[in-house]
Amino acid sequence: MARILGYIAASLDGFIVDAKGSLDWLFKYDDMDLGKHDYRTFIKSIRTVVMGRATYDWLADQEAPWAYADQRCIVVTSRPIEDPKGPLETRSDIDALIAELRGLDDGDVWMLGGGRLQMAFMERGALDELEIYVMPEILGGGAPLFPATGYRASPELVSAKPVSKGCVRLHYRF
C-alpha cells in the first residue's frame, strides 16, 4: 500500500506563497543543504504526484520543462485541462482518488502544492506523513499553509531538526 506524504515549505508566519502568489521568497534557499531530506532525494522515492488545479496552473505557466515526467501525475480538478504541459491524469472525486491511491503498490504518493488539497486528505484521514520546512522568512500575508476549515488533529512529531540557513524540518505522522 502506498504511503501518502506531504512535503512542503512555509514561512515562519505560516504562508506558502506571498500576498502576490509568488514563491520568490523561497527560491533564495535553493542551494540549501538538506542532506538526506533534499528534494532531489525525496522525489526519487515518489511514484505518484497529486496536485490541485491551482498548483498545476502555476507549474504550467513556468518556463521550465515539466518536472514530473518520471512520475504518474494526477491533477484534482473539475475543469478540463486543455493542452496539458506534461503527461497527467485528472480526477474530481477526492474520496474515489484516495481509494485509488491506497490501492497502489508501486511507490509512495506526494501531495504537491498548497494546503487546501492536503487539508482535504487530512480531513479524510488520508495523509500519512507530513514534512514541513519552516523557513526563516516573515511574509506578512499570502496563502496559508493550511486553510481554516475547523479540522483539528494532533499528529505525532517524529522529529524536529534545524537543517540549513535557519530552516527547521518538522516531520509528523498522522
JOZI-V484397 format. One record per pair of residues at least 4 apart in sequence whose C-alpha atoms are under 8 Angstrom apart, sorted by the first residue. I is the first residue (numbers start at 1). J is the second residue. Records with the same first field share a line. If there is no record, write none. Layout:
I: J + J
This chain:
1: 102 + 103 + 104 + 105
2: 101 + 102 + 103 + 104 + 105 + 106 + 107 + 108 + 109
3: 102 + 107 + 108 + 109 + 127 + 128 + 129
4: 101 + 108 + 109 + 110 + 111 + 126 + 127 + 128 + 129
5: 108 + 109 + 110 + 111 + 127 + 128 + 129 + 130 + 131
6: 110 + 111 + 112 + 118 + 127 + 129 + 130 + 131 + 132
7: 110 + 111 + 112 + 130 + 131 + 132 + 133
8: 112 + 113 + 131 + 132 + 133
9: 16 + 132 + 133 + 134 + 135
10: 14 + 15 + 16 + 17 + 132 + 133 + 134 + 135 + 145
11: 15 + 16 + 134 + 135 + 136 + 137 + 138 + 139
12: 134 + 135 + 136 + 137 + 138
13: 137 + 138 + 139 + 140
14: 144 + 145
15: 139 + 141 + 142 + 143 + 144 + 145
16: 23 + 114 + 142 + 143 + 144 + 145
17: 21 + 22 + 23 + 142 + 143 + 144
18: 22 + 23 + 25 + 139 + 140 + 141 + 142 + 143
19: 139 + 140 + 141 + 142 + 143
20: 142
21: 142 + 143
23: 27
24: 28
25: 137
26: 30 + 135
29: 165
32: 164 + 165
33: 38 + 163 + 164
34: 38 + 163 + 164
36: 41
37: 41 + 42
38: 42
39: 43
40: 44
41: 45
42: 46
45: 107 + 108
46: 71 + 107 + 108 + 109 + 110
47: 70 + 71 + 72 + 106 + 107 + 108 + 109
48: 71 + 72 + 73 + 74 + 107 + 108 + 109 + 110
49: 68 + 71 + 72 + 73 + 74 + 109 + 110 + 111 + 112
50: 73 + 74 + 75 + 76 + 109 + 110 + 111 + 112
51: 55 + 56 + 73 + 74 + 75 + 76 + 111 + 112 + 113 + 117
52: 56 + 75 + 76 + 77 + 112 + 113 + 114 + 117
53: 57 + 75 + 76 + 77
54: 58
55: 59 + 112 + 113 + 114
56: 60 + 75
57: 61
58: 62
59: 66
60: 66 + 84 + 85
66: 85 + 86
68: 72 + 73 + 86
69: 73 + 86 + 87
72: 87 + 88 + 89
73: 87 + 88 + 89
74: 88 + 89 + 90 + 91
75: 88 + 89 + 90 + 91
76: 90 + 91 + 92 + 93 + 94
77: 90 + 91 + 92
78: 91 + 92
84: 88
91: 97
93: 97
94: 98 + 120 + 121
95: 99
96: 100
97: 101
98: 102 + 121 + 126
99: 103
100: 104
101: 109
111: 117 + 118
114: 118 + 145 + 146
115: 119 + 144 + 145 + 146 + 147
116: 120 + 146 + 147
117: 121
118: 122 + 127 + 146
119: 123 + 146 + 147
120: 124
121: 125 + 126 + 127
122: 126 + 127
123: 151
125: 174
127: 174
128: 173 + 174
129: 171 + 172 + 173 + 174
130: 170 + 171 + 172 + 173
131: 169 + 170 + 171 + 172
132: 169 + 170 + 171
133: 167 + 168 + 169 + 170
134: 167 + 168 + 169 + 170
135: 166 + 167 + 168
136: 166 + 167
154: 174
155: 172 + 173 + 174
156: 172 + 173 + 174
157: 170 + 171 + 172 + 173
158: 170 + 171 + 172 + 173
159: 169 + 170 + 171 + 172
160: 168 + 169 + 170 + 171
161: 168 + 169 + 170
162: 166 + 167 + 168 + 169
163: 167 + 168 + 169
164: 168
